[in-house]
Amino acid sequence: MIPNAVLQDFETLPSDAQQQVIDFIAFIKARYQARVTKQPQSTLESSFGSIKVKKKVTLEQMDEAIRQRGATL
């Protein structure tokens, strides 16, 4: 809860100053929420986080593709 003295101080401010206090609170709230919602990522995730892959390939399939590519050269 906000102490009554703080509310009284707020109410004695001119309307433009009250708006600045409200804006500042909104700024702090947004800044705090951004820090809370930000989740740490591993180095690998942060390096390649923008890459989205829908198809999964096994190592065997990758090896076979490499062998086939080598045979056609």
Secondary structure, DSSP 4 states (H G I P E B T S, - for coil): ---HHHHHHHHHS-HHHHHHHHHHHHHHHHHHHHHHH-----HHHHHHTT----S---HHHHHHHHHHHHHH-
